[in-house]
């Protein structure tokens, strides 16, 4: 079967993400080199890298406490992709102390940088007015439908 190729201009900051997407579409698994995974870009910022099924699977296998708490957060968020879940709700559903969850999320940021070579978590967050009377505002967390589907796939595979 012959393939036809088309040139598509891509902003330079997105080239590696486009390569990763093409590899994923072709069924090729790729992983960043150890050097890439451990260092920020020239501007000092960590790159934004889409979370693949392989990346999410690696999260479930990580024994670090901070990572395992975050897998619990992802379990909750993946049940309702696109819907905001408050920090207070996560504290209650995970049965953890508010300060502990804050520390876990801070530690997870370091894990994402050091072990995954990226700036972004597999979930997003936004600060907004609180639904409850205890706090003026709090953070609300969500996952995209794509990330939720990938997460559910990883969990289904065990």
N, C-alpha and C positions, 0 to 999 in steps of 0.2 A: 504494500500500500504506500503510495507516494504522498508526501505532505507538502502543502503549500505554506510558505512562510510570509508573514507580513511584518514590516517594520512599524513599530509603534513608539513614538517619543514618550519617554517617561522622565519625570523630574529626578535628578540624580539622587536625592535623598530617599527615593522609593525604589531604586533599582534592586536592592537585595530582597525587598519584600516581594517584588514582582517575580524575581527568580524563584523565591520560595514557593509562591503560589503556582508557578508553572511546574515546579518539581512535584508539588502536591497533586496537581491535576494529572500529571503523568504517572502518579503512583510511586514516585521516588522519594524515599525518606532522606532528609538531609538534616544535619546538625551543625551548628556553628562550631568552628574550631575552638580549642581551649583558649587561644589568644583572643579571639573575637568575643567569646563569652565572658571574659574576665576584665575587659577594658572598655571604657567609654569611648565615644567618637572623638575626633580631633577637637571639637568645640567643647568637650567636657561633658556633654550630655550623653545619656544612654539612649540607644535607638528604640524606637517603637517597633515591636515585633509581634505579629499575630500569634496567638497561642494555638499551636497545633494539637492534634490528638496525642501525639508522642510527648509533647511538653506536659500536657495535662496528666498523662499516664505517669510520667516521671514525678509529678507532684504527689500522686497517691502513694508512691513508693518511698518518698522521703521521710525519714524517721524524726526529723526535727519537729519539736513541739509546735513551733509557730506555723510550720507548713501544715501539720495535721489539723490544727484549729482552722486554718484557712480552707482546708478541704471540707470541713464541716460547713463553713460559710457557703462554699460553692454548692454543696448538696442542697442547702436551703434555697439559694438563688436560682439554681437550675430547674427547680420545680415551678418557678414562675418567672420565666425570662421576660425582660423588659419592664417588670414591675419593681418599683422601689421598695426596699426593705430597710427599715430604720435600724440604726445602731442599737437602740434600746431593744428592738425586737430580736436582733441577733444575740444580744447578751442573754435575753430570756430563753430563746430557743436553744442556744448552746450551753446554757447553764454555767456561764463564766462571769467573773467579776468585770465590771466596766474598765477598770484600770488594767486588768490583765489582758483584755481584748485589745486595748490601745497599744500595749507593749508588744503583743503578738503581731499586730498589723505593722508596727514600726520594724520589728525584726524581719517580717516577711518582705518588706521593701529591700532590705539588705540582701536577703536571699535571692530576690528577683534580679538584683544587679549582679551579684557575685556568681550565682550558679546558672542564671538564665540569660545574662548579658543583655538585659533590656530594661526599659524604664517603666513599662506598663504592667499592671496586674492583669489577671484574667477577668477581673470585674472592674466596673467603674463606680465612681461615687460622686456625690454632689452634696453640698451643704445647703440646707433649706430650713424654714421654720419648722419647729417640732410639732408633731401631732398631739403630744401630751402636754400636761401642765408643768412637768418637772424641769424642762429645759426650753430656752428660747429657740434654739436651733440645734440641729444635730445632722450627722451624715446619713445619707441614704445610699444603699448599694444596689447595683443591678448587674445582670449579665445579659449579653446579647443572645438572640435566638441561636446564632451560630455556635457561640461558646457553650451555651446550655446543651445543645444537641451533641457537641463533642464531649462534654463532661458526662452526659448520660451514657454515651457510647463507651467511654472508659469505665464507668461504674458497672455497666452491664457485662463487660468483659472480665470484671473482677480483678 
